[in-house]
Amino acid sequence: MVELAYLLAGVLFIVGLKGLTSPRTARRGNRIAALGMLVAIIVVIVDLIGLDAKLAWGIVLGGMVVGGGIGLLLALRVQMTDMPQLVAAFNGFGGGSSALVAAAAVVATNAVIPTETAVTTSLSLIIGAITLTGSFIAFGKLQGIVPSKQVFLPGGTATNAVIALGAVVAAGVGIFSDSATAYWIATGLAAILGVTTVLPIGGADMPVVISLLNSFSGIAAAMAGFVIGNQALIVGGALVGAAGLILTIEMAVAMNRSIPSILFSQFGGGATAEDIGTKPVNRATADDVAIALAYAERVTIVPGYGLAVAQAQHAVKDLANALEERGIEVTYAIHPVAGRMPGHMNVLLAEADVSYDLLLDLEQANPRFPQADVALIVGANDVVNPSARTDPDSPIYGMPILNVDDAKTTIVVKRSLSPGFAGIDNPLFYEDNTLMFFGDAKQALEETLVAVDAL
């Protein structure tokens, strides 16, 4: 019965993951996967402590109540704009939990472990520790506790290579000499490696980093499953690890960069501060933007991180509603790496009850821009920079972008002409058919809505 229950949990994990492939079924998929996790937890507890150990059950149920209460509190209080930080923290806790499972096995056996199990124990400790510290550095960057810019350490990649080699060597000593101390040294070095690897990565690369750390948390869990012989943990960890890795690769492709270049290379540069924002632009007022939108037939809205910072998702939705009441077709173009986590823009717009059918990915949106009367960019920069197509010397050359400059009129809502993460100027801002509406995104859109209603 235990084995069948584990099989049921694994099937629920797979069905739930399948549901996450579409916004329409994502909520249901999440619930199915959560049910699979509940089944797995109950079966593990029954298998380990039986049904008669009242004290143990009290401790377990108490832990579930406390953990569930914390989860409920977070779900109610954490803003959608802070969701990337929450995801990063979840990744860190997942990796830390797996490392603790492996550590408990080392303590329980006094490090006298069969070789094949010792290997997976080392992997769980190392990967789990990297995930724990790396995820909380990512959390700090997103929260503003740690500088979001790249922080380069002495020695750079070479320093990380030495730390990684030290962790591997210490793990090898632990495996072949049954030394608990060696395992702890390997874990400590891995924890340092998580910090030194993520700290130099810029804030705009956090979507890829969070996705990769999510994959690491799954791999660590799968290794912990081998340590304690738990099939549900192996299956669940493998699913998370594989899904996270696939998503990481897809996002790297969307940036036209390799994963090593994101993790180990400096990115950006090109224009100096003196070069950026020196050319004349077509400045617009709320009335100018309202007129352009109200007399359009098709409008495509392109959200970016600026929308998240200004918490302007509801203002976008209200403006879109006003335009739709006038018979104007409104759609949304979502770049794969817009925001600070995978699907960040989708989550924000879903909070504002934007219909899933109106969210177009890059491949769907680009063929529609030539038919759009207005492309309204809210807080996006590098993902709409035409230099990616036209300038072979640009650091973003070759990156797939949203071709907003194909629209008849482009309106950019932005605080200033400051560059995006790539640190380069955006020639889109200076084109004749581009209107620059400077200001806080939420306030600017609210003013535009008032002007539209007055027409």
C-alpha positions in Angstrom: 0.0 0.0 0.0 2.9 2.4 0.7 4.4 1.8 -2.7 1.0 2.3 -4.4 0.5 5.5 -2.4 3.9 6.8 -3.5 2.9 5.9 -7.1 -0.3 7.9 -6.7 1.6 10.9 -5.3 4.0 10.7 -8.3 1.1 10.6 -10.8 -0.5 13.6 -9.1 2.8 15.5 -9.3 3.0 14.8 -13.0 -0.6 15.8 -13.7 -0.2 18.9 -11.6 3.0 19.9 -13.5 1.1 19.4 -16.8 -1.6 21.8 -15.6 1.1 24.4 -15.0 1.8 24.6 -18.8 -1.2 26.8 -19.4 -2.6 29.8 -17.5 -6.1 28.4 -17.8 -5.2 25.2 -15.9 -2.3 26.5 -13.7 -4.4 27.0 -10.6 -6.0 23.5 -10.9 -2.5 22.0 -11.6 -1.1 23.6 -8.5 -3.9 22.2 -6.3 -3.4 18.7 -7.8 0.3 18.8 -7.1 -0.4 20.1 -3.6 -2.7 17.1 -3.0 0.1 14.8 -4.3 2.5 16.3 -1.7 -0.1 15.9 1.1 -0.5 12.2 0.1 3.3 11.7 0.1 3.7 13.4 3.5 1.0 11.3 5.1 2.4 8.1 3.7 5.9 8.8 4.8 4.7 9.6 8.3 2.6 6.4 8.5 5.4 4.3 7.1 8.0 5.7 9.6 6.1 6.1 12.9 2.9 4.1 12.3 -0.6 5.1 13.5 -0.2 4.5 17.2 2.6 7.0 18.0 0.4 9.8 19.4 3.2 12.0 20.5 4.9 11.9 17.1 1.7 12.5 15.3 1.0 15.5 17.6 4.4 17.0 16.7 3.9 16.4 13.0 0.4 17.8 12.9 1.5 20.8 15.0 4.3 21.4 12.4 1.8 21.2 9.6 -0.6 23.6 11.3 2.2 26.1 11.9 3.7 25.8 8.4 0.3 26.0 6.8 -0.5 29.1 8.9 2.7 30.8 7.8 1.9 29.9 4.2 -1.6 31.3 4.5 -0.3 34.5 6.0 2.2 34.9 3.2 -0.4 34.2 0.5 -2.6 36.9 2.0 0.0 39.6 2.7 2.7 39.3 0.1 2.1 41.7 -2.8 2.3 40.3 -6.4 5.2 42.7 -7.0 7.1 40.9 -4.2 6.4 37.4 -5.6 9.9 37.0 -7.1 11.4 37.4 -3.6 8.9 34.8 -2.2 9.8 32.3 -5.0 13.5 32.9 -4.3 12.9 32.2 -0.6 11.0 29.1 -1.3 13.8 27.8 -3.5 16.2 28.5 -0.6 14.1 26.7 2.0 13.7 23.7 -0.4 17.5 23.4 -0.8 18.1 23.9 2.9 15.5 21.2 3.7 17.2 18.7 1.4 20.6 19.5 2.9 19.2 18.9 6.4 17.8 15.5 5.4 21.3 14.5 4.2 22.9 16.0 7.3 20.6 14.0 9.5 21.7 10.8 7.7 25.3 11.7 8.3 24.7 12.3 12.0 22.5 9.1 12.4 25.2 6.9 10.8 28.2 8.7 12.2 29.2 9.2 8.5 29.6 5.4 8.0 27.5 5.2 4.8 27.6 2.8 1.8 29.5 4.4 -1.1 26.6 4.8 -3.4 24.5 6.4 -0.7 27.4 8.6 0.4 27.7 10.0 -3.1 24.0 11.1 -3.1 24.4 12.4 0.5 27.3 14.6 -0.6 25.4 15.9 -3.6 22.3 16.7 -1.5 24.5 18.6 1.0 26.4 20.5 -1.6 23.6 21.4 -4.0 21.2 22.1 -1.1 23.7 24.5 0.5 24.4 26.3 -2.7 20.6 26.6 -3.3 20.0 27.9 0.2 22.6 30.7 0.3 22.3 31.5 -3.4 18.5 31.9 -3.2 18.7 34.2 -0.3 21.3 36.4 -2.0 18.8 36.5 -4.9 16.1 37.4 -2.4 18.3 40.2 -1.1 19.0 41.6 -4.5 15.3 41.6 -5.4 14.3 43.1 -2.1 17.0 45.8 -2.2 18.8 44.5 0.9 21.8 43.5 -1.3 22.9 45.8 -4.2 21.1 44.6 -7.4 24.0 45.6 -9.5 26.9 43.2 -10.2 29.2 42.9 -7.2 32.5 41.5 -8.5 34.7 39.6 -6.0 38.5 39.3 -5.9 39.5 36.6 -8.3 36.0 36.3 -9.9 35.4 33.0 -11.6 38.8 31.6 -10.4 37.8 32.1 -6.8 34.5 30.3 -7.4 36.4 27.4 -9.1 38.7 27.0 -6.1 35.8 27.0 -3.7 33.9 24.5 -5.8 37.0 22.2 -6.1 37.5 22.4 -2.4 33.9 21.3 -1.8 34.3 18.4 -4.2 37.6 17.3 -2.6 36.1 17.5 0.9 33.1 15.5 -0.2 35.4 12.9 -1.6 37.3 12.6 1.6 34.0 12.2 3.5 32.9 9.4 1.1 36.1 7.4 1.2 37.1 8.0 4.9 33.8 8.1 6.6 34.6 11.5 8.0 31.7 13.6 9.2 34.0 16.6 9.5 34.8 16.4 5.8 31.0 16.4 5.0 30.6 19.6 7.1 33.5 21.3 5.4 32.0 20.5 1.9 28.7 21.9 3.0 30.2 25.1 4.4 32.2 25.6 1.2 29.1 25.0 -0.9 27.2 27.6 1.2 30.0 30.1 0.5 29.9 29.2 -3.2 26.2 30.0 -3.4 27.0 33.5 -2.1 30.0 34.2 -4.4 28.2 32.8 -7.5 25.0 34.8 -7.2 26.4 38.1 -5.8 28.1 39.1 -9.1 25.0 38.5 -11.1 22.9 41.7 -12.0 19.3 42.1 -10.9 17.9 41.8 -14.4 19.3 38.3 -14.8 17.4 37.2 -11.7 14.7 35.4 -13.7 17.2 33.0 -15.1 19.0 32.7 -11.7 15.7 32.0 -9.8 14.7 29.3 -12.4 18.2 27.7 -12.2 18.1 27.7 -8.4 14.6 26.1 -8.5 16.1 23.3 -10.6 18.9 22.9 -8.0 16.3 22.6 -5.2 14.7 19.8 -7.1 17.9 18.0 -7.8 18.9 18.3 -4.1 15.5 16.9 -3.1 15.9 13.9 -5.5 19.4 13.2 -4.0 17.9 13.4 -0.5 15.3 10.9 -1.7 18.0 8.4 -2.6 19.7 9.0 0.8 16.6 8.0 2.8 15.1 5.7 0.1 11.9 7.7 -0.5 10.4 7.2 -3.9 8.1 10.2 -3.7 10.9 12.5 -2.9 13.0 11.1 -5.8 10.1 11.6 -8.3 9.1 15.0 -7.1 12.7 16.3 -7.0 13.4 14.9 -10.5 10.3 16.6 -11.9 11.2 20.0 -10.3 14.9 19.6 -11.3 14.0 18.8 -15.0 11.3 21.4 -15.3 13.5 24.1 -13.8 16.4 23.3 -16.0 14.2 23.3 -19.2 12.8 26.7 -18.1 16.3 28.0 -17.5 17.4 27.0 -20.9 14.3 28.5 -22.5 14.9 31.8 -20.8 18.6 31.9 -21.7 17.6 31.3 -25.3 15.1 34.2 -25.0 18.0 36.4 -24.0 20.3 35.0 -26.7 22.8 34.1 -24.1 24.2 31.0 -22.6 23.8 30.0 -19.0 27.6 30.2 -18.3 27.6 33.8 -19.7 24.8 34.7 -17.3 26.5 33.1 -14.3 30.2 34.0 -15.0 30.4 36.9 -17.4 30.0 40.6 -17.1 27.1 41.9 -19.2 26.2 45.4 -20.3 28.1 48.5 -21.2 28.5 50.3 -24.5 27.1 53.8 -23.9 28.4 56.1 -21.2 26.1 58.1 -19.0 26.9 61.2 -21.1 25.8 59.5 -24.3 22.4 58.4 -23.0 19.4 60.7 -23.2 21.2 63.5 -25.1 19.1 63.3 -28.3 15.8 65.1 -28.7 12.6 63.0 -28.1 8.9 63.6 -28.7 7.6 64.3 -25.3 3.9 63.6 -24.7 1.3 64.6 -22.2 -1.6 62.5 -20.9 -3.9 64.3 -23.4 -1.5 63.4 -26.3 -1.5 59.7 -25.3 -5.2 59.7 -24.8 -5.9 61.0 -28.3 -3.5 58.4 -29.8 -5.2 55.6 -27.9 -8.8 56.7 -28.3 -8.6 57.0 -32.1 -6.8 53.7 -32.6 -8.4 50.4 -33.7 -5.8 48.1 -32.3 -3.6 48.6 -29.2 -0.9 46.3 -27.9 0.3 46.9 -24.4 3.9 45.8 -23.5 4.5 45.5 -19.7 7.9 45.6 -18.2 9.6 45.7 -14.8 8.6 49.4 -14.4 5.0 48.3 -14.3 5.8 46.0 -11.4 7.7 48.7 -9.5 4.9 51.2 -9.9 2.2 48.5 -9.1 0.4 49.8 -12.2 -1.3 46.5 -13.3 -4.7 47.7 -12.2 -4.2 51.0 -13.9 -3.3 49.2 -17.1 -6.5 47.1 -16.8 -8.7 50.1 -16.1 -7.3 51.9 -19.2 -7.7 48.8 -21.3 -11.4 48.5 -20.2 -12.0 52.1 -21.2 -10.5 51.5 -24.6 -12.5 48.2 -25.1 -15.7 50.1 -24.3 -14.9 52.3 -27.3 -14.6 49.2 -29.5 -10.8 49.2 -29.6 -9.0 45.8 -29.7 -6.5 45.5 -26.8 -3.9 42.8 -26.4 -0.8 42.3 -24.3 2.7 41.3 -25.5 4.7 39.4 -22.9 8.5 39.0 -23.4 9.8 35.8 -21.8 12.3 37.6 -19.5 10.2 40.7 -18.7 10.2 41.3 -14.9 12.2 39.5 -12.2 11.0 36.0 -12.4 9.6 33.6 -15.0 6.1 34.6 -15.8 6.3 37.8 -13.6 4.2 39.9 -16.0 1.6 37.1 -16.4 1.2 36.9 -12.6 0.8 40.7 -12.3 -1.8 40.9 -15.1 -3.7 37.9 -13.7 -4.0 39.8 -10.4 -5.7 42.6 -12.3 -8.1 40.0 -14.0 -6.7 40.4 -17.5 -8.0 37.6 -19.6 -5.5 34.9 -20.4 -6.6 35.0 -24.1 -5.3 38.5 -24.4 -1.7 37.6 -23.3 0.5 37.0 -26.3 4.0 35.6 -26.2 6.8 36.9 -28.3 6.1 34.6 -31.3 2.4 35.5 -31.3 2.8 39.2 -30.8 5.5 40.1 -33.3 3.5 39.3 -36.4 0.7 41.5 -35.0 2.7 44.7 -34.5 2.5 45.9 -38.1 -1.3 45.9 -37.8 -1.3 47.7 -34.4 -2.1 51.4 -34.4 -0.4 51.9 -31.0 2.2 49.9 -29.1 2.0 51.1 -25.4 5.2 50.2 -23.6 4.9 50.4 -19.8 8.3 50.2 -18.0 10.1 48.0 -20.5 13.4 48.8 -22.1 15.9 46.2 -23.3 13.2 43.8 -24.5 12.0 46.4 -27.0 15.4 47.8 -28.0 15.8 47.5 -31.8 19.6 47.5 -31.4 19.1 43.8 -30.8 18.2 43.5 -34.5 20.2 46.3 -36.1 23.5 46.8 -34.3 26.0 43.9 -34.4 28.2 45.7 -31.9 25.4 45.9 -29.3 25.7 43.6 -26.2 22.1 42.5 -26.8 22.5 41.9 -30.6 20.7 38.7 -31.5 18.4 38.7 -28.5 14.8 38.1 -29.6 12.8 41.3 -28.8 9.3 42.6 -29.2 9.2 44.5 -32.5 7.2 47.4 -31.1 8.7 49.8 -33.7 6.6 48.0 -36.4 3.5 49.6 -34.9 2.2 52.9 -36.4 2.8 54.7 -33.2 4.9 53.7 -30.2 4.2 55.2 -26.8 6.7 54.7 -24.0 5.7 55.3 -20.4 8.9 55.6 -18.4 10.4 57.7 -15.6 13.4 58.9 -17.6 15.7 58.0 -20.5 17.9 55.9 -18.2 19.2 52.7 -19.7 18.0 49.1 -18.9 20.2 46.4 -17.4 22.3 46.2 -20.6 23.5 49.8 -19.9 23.0 50.9 -23.5 20.8 53.6 -25.1 17.6 52.7 -26.8 17.2 54.2 -30.3 13.4 53.4 -30.1 13.0 56.5 -27.8 14.2 58.8 -30.5 12.2 57.6 -33.5 9.8 60.0 -35.2 6.8 57.7 -34.4 7.6 57.3 -30.7 6.0 59.4 -28.0 7.8 59.5 -24.6 5.4 60.0 -21.6 7.7 60.5 -18.6 6.5 59.8 -15.1 5.5 57.1 -12.6 3.7 54.4 -14.6 0.6 54.1 -12.3 0.1 57.9 -12.2 0.7 58.4 -15.9 -1.8 55.7 -16.8 -4.4 57.1 -14.4 -4.0 60.5 -15.9 -4.4 59.0 -19.4 -7.6 57.3 -18.3 -9.0 60.6 -17.1 -8.1 62.2 -20.4 -9.6 59.3 -22.4 -12.9 59.6 -20.5 -13.0 63.3 -21.2 -12.8 62.8 -25.0 
